[in-house]
Amino acid sequence: MKSVVLFPASSSLLFLLLLLNSIAPCRFMNIILSHEFPSISSTKMGRRHHHHHPHENYNQVHLPSGVVGPESIAFDCQGRGPYVGVSDGRVFKWQGAQFGWTEFAISSAKRNRQVCDGSANPNNEPICGRPLGLKFSTATCDLYIADAYFGLLMVGPQGGAAEPLATSADGVPFTFTNALDIDNKAGLVYFTDSSVLFQRRVWLQIMLNGDRTGRLMKYDPRTKKVTVLLKGLAFPNGVALSKDNSFLLLAETGTYRILRFWLKNHTSQVFSQLERCPDNIKRNSRGKFWVGLNSGRDIEGFMGYTVSVKTSSSLWAKDPVAAEMDEEGKLVHLLDGKGGKALESVSEVEEHKGILWMGSVVKPYLGFIRL
């Protein structure tokens, strides 16, 4: 029997194939990087974990027709929502089963509705916008948006067209604004620019070129200044502040690891090395962190909507789609996708009032389970 390995003649062809198939970033990262990361595991596993019985009540809220990719999830000052940003440049608000989704915000006042509304075409993103990270300020109730193309944005509590706050740092324009979190006491916004060379629609080029131009930054609304905190990063992605605001966690997708950045002395260290690439990070009310593990598996069949919350370290070898970690980097819970197609791409897990909401950068729905 002959073994044949197929590889495209150029990185451009591979990229084109991925675009045409709307593949989530980490579906192919494991293939591309397998020689570089042959055996990756969590470096800090808690010895005692809480046990949760399996959950079989996974549900979905489907998005308006045509759009996909509820990458990040937010709830407003009154706890209403969820709010999600989608592929056509809009932010939608969930109004419950009776009213469904309503448009809350757009990334730019110049957005062309005729071209953009309902679009899932990545090539329209530079003109339509692509809202990724979302977070409401509890102090002002404004929604901050990390738009992949238009930079750091803000829209008031009533929604509408977002206002651009920052589009560059140190004279270098943002190219792939990705995720954010807010220090509500100081009003500071921490956010990432995944690359200064490659836009989101060509994200794979970051991996193929070993790009390390990503940055972690801070925006101060009082001075309107942006400060670069870390640079030279490999696909920096999600960010989340600790409960006491002493540090933040940063997902470095290109290296399958999470970094801890101390805000007082501006030093960083490896917080956790993972088996799957981390995407967004969200802190819950207990001060722990949910990390979306954007799956690297390839699905060969649909195995139902069953989801389990488990804590066994053996699950790292099975199908972890999200992990809850404490402030020391110890694993508290793992969310097991059990190989199901519904959870092949989980970008974020937002825990809100006993419900785990699960975002995706490619799916046409928002997933959730009740704890």
N, C-alpha and C positions, 0 to 999 in steps of 0.2 A: 504494500500500500504506500503510495507516494503522499508525502506531506507537502502541501502547497501553501505558502504564505502570500497573501495578496496585500500590496501596499500601493497607494496611489503614486503616480509619477511625480506629483508635486504637492506641497502643502496646500496650495491654492485649490487643487482638485478635492482634497480631503475636506477642506473648509466648505467648499461648495456643496458637497454631498451632505454635510451636516446641516447646513442651512436648509437645504431642500427637505430634509427629514425632520426639521425642528427638534433636534436632539438636545437634551439638557446637558450643560457643560460637563458634569462628572460622569456621564454615561461612557464617554470615551477617554476620560483622563486616565483611568486605570490601565487601559490598553497602551496608551502613549507612554505612560510613566512607569510601567511595570518593571522595566529594567533598572529604573533609578530607585524605586522604593519596593523591593522584593517582598518585604515582610514588615508591615507597619502595624503597631499595636499601641494601645493606650499605655502611657508610662505611669499613670497613677490610677490604680483601681482601688476603690474603697473596699474594706474587708467586710463591713456590715452594710447590707442594703435593705431597704424596706421592700416588702413583697406586695405586689399588686396582682389581683386576679386578672386573667386575660379579658380584654374588652372586645366584644364582637359587635359593638354598636357604632361602627364607623359610618359616617354620613358625608354627603357632599352638598354644597351649595353651588349650583352652576352659574357661571357668569353670563352677562348679556351676550346675545348671539354675535359670533365672529371673533370676539376678543379672547385672549388667553393670558396666562402668566401672572397670577396674583402673588408676586414674589415676596412681598412684605405685608404685614398686617398691623393695623393700629386701632385703638379705641380712644374716643375723645374724652374730654374732661368729665362728662356726665356718664361715662361708661358705655356710650352708645357705639354701635358699629356691628361688625368690623368694617373698617375702611381698607380698600386694597387699590394698588396701582396696577394698571394692565397695559397690554401691548399697544394700544392705540393712543397712549399718552394721557389717558384720563384716570382720575381717582374716583372710585365708586364707593357708595355707602350702602350697607345692607340695612333695610328698613323692616325686616321681618318677612315672614312668608306671605302676608297679605299684600304688601307693597313691593317687595323684592328689592332690586338694586336701583338706586338713583344716582345720577351724576352729581358729584360733589365738587370736583375741581378739574382744571386742565393745566397742563404744564406751561403753556404759553398763550398769551392773548392773541398771538399771530397764527395760532394753529388753524389749519385749513380743515374744517369739518367734513367737507365733501371728500377729501382724500383720506382723512385720518379715521373718522368714526367707524368702528368695527374692524379696523385693520389688524392683522396679525403678521404682516410682512415686515421682517427686520429692516429692509431697505427703506421703509418709510419712517423709521425711528428718528433719524436726524432732523426731520421736519415736524414730526408729530410729538416728539418727546418720548421718553420711557421712564416713568416713575418707578424707582426701585425702593430704597429704604424710606420708611414712613415713621413719624413719631410726633405725637401731640405734646406741646409744652403744657404742663399742669399749671404753670404760673399765668400764662397768657391765653391758653386754649387755642393757640395758633398751631397749624399743622406744618411741620417741616418735612420737606421732600428732597431726597437725593435722586435727582434725575440724571440718568446715564449720559445725556447729551447737553442739557441746559444748566447743569451744575446744582448748587445748593439753592433751594427755593423755599418760599413760605407762602401760605395762604391763610387768611383769617378764619375764625370759627364758622362763618357763614359760607365759606367756600368761594368758588369763582376762579378767575385766572390767577395763577401763582405769580408771586413777585420774585425776581431773581435777586439773591443775596450775594453770591460769590461765584465767579467763573474761573478764577485762577489763583495761584499762590506763588510768591517769589518770582512773578513774571512768567510762570509756566502755566498755560491753560489746562483746565481739567479736561480729560478725554473720556473718562469712564467713571463718573461719580456713582458710588454704589450703595453704601449703607451709612446709617447715622444713629447716634444716641444723644440725649440731652441731659446735662447737669441742670436740673430745674432750680437748684438753689442759686447757682452762679449765673444761670442763663446761657451757659456755654454749649455749643453744639460740636460734637466730635464726629468726624466723617471720613470716608475713604475715597480715594481716586485709584481705581484698580490698575491703571496704566496711563502713562503720558503719551504712549505711542499708538495704542490700539483701542478702537471704539468697542462698545459692547457687542455690536453685530458681527464683529470679527474676533470674538473673545478667544477662539482657539489659537490665534496667532500669538497670544501671550504665552501659551504653553509651548507651542512649537519653537518659539524663538528664545525660550528661557528668559523672558522679559522680567526684569527686576526694577522697574521704574515706578512701582506703586507707592502711594503715600498715605500716611495717616495725618489728619489735620484737625485744627481747632478753629471754630468761628466764634468771635465775640460780637454779639449784636450791639453792644454799647459803642464799640469803636469801629465796628464793621470791618475788622481786620481778620485775615486768615493767617494762622501760624502753622508751619510744617513741623510736626512732632517726630515723625519717623519717615525715612525714605529708603529706597533700595529694596522695596518689598516685592515678593513674588505673588501677585494677584491678591492683594489685601481685600478683604470682603467685609463680613459682619463685624460690628463693634457693639459692646455692651458695658456700661459702667457698673461698678460694684455698688452695693447698697449704701456704703458710706462715702462713695465718690473718691476713694483713695487710689483706685486703679481702674483700668478698663481692659477688657479682653478683646483681642483682635484676631479674627480668623484669617490665616494666610493660606488661601486655597491651594496655591501652587506647591506648597511643601507639606500639605496634609497636617498642618499643626495650628495650634492656638497660642498666641503670644499674650503675656501679661505686661501691660505698660503702666508703670508707676507714675502718677501724675505730679507728684511733688518733686521728685528728682529726675524725672524723664529718663528712666532706665527701663529696659525690657528684658524679659527672660521667657524661655519656653514654658508654657503652662501645661500643655498636653500635646502629645503626638498621637495622631489618630489613624485608624484603618481606612477610613473613607474621608473624602475631602470636606472640610467644614464650610458651610455657607453663612447664613445669618446666625447671630447669637442674640437671644432675648433673655433678660433677667425676669424671674417671676417674683411674686410677693414675698416669698420665703428667702430671697436673696441668693437663690441658686440660678443656674444658667441653662437654658435649653439651646442646644446647638443642632441646627439642621445639617444632616449628613447627606448631602446631595448624592444620591446613589450612583455607584459605578457599575452596578449589575446590568446585565442585558436580559430583558424579559422574553421568555419563549412561550409564555402562555399565561392566561389570566387565572389566578388562583383564589378569587373571591375577595371580599372587602374586610377580611378579618385582620384586626390589629391587636397586638398585645403589648402591654407595658410590663417589662420584666427587668430583672437586675443581674442576671447571671453573666459573668465575664465571658462565658463561652459564646454568648451571642455576637461577640465581635467577629466570629468566624461565620455567622449566619447572615442575617439581613437587618442590621441596624440602620434605621432611617433618621433617627434623632437620639440625642443623649442629653440627659440632665446631669450637670456636674455641680459640685459645691465649690466654695471659694478656694479650696486647696487643690482643685483639679481632680478630685476623686469622683468616680462614677456613682451616681445615685440611682438613676433609672435609664433603661434603654427602651426605645420604641422599636418594636420588631415589625417590619413590613411583611414578613412571611412570604416574600417573593411575589406579592400581588402587584399587578400592573398599576393599580390606583396610586401606589406609593413609590413608584420608581423614581420620582423626582420631588424630593421635599427640600425646599429652600429655607424654610423657617417654621418654627413652632412657637406660637404665642399662647401662653397660658392665661386665661381670663375667666374668673368666676367659675372655676371647676370644669372648664372646657379647654381642651387642647385644639387650637386652630392651626391648620397646617397649610402653608403656602407652597407654591410651585412656580418656577419661572417659565414653564411650558404648558401646563395643564389648563383646561377651560373651566376649572372648578376650584373651590376652596374646600379642603377636607376638615372634618372635626370629629372628636370623640369626647364623651363625657367621662370624667374621672370618677 
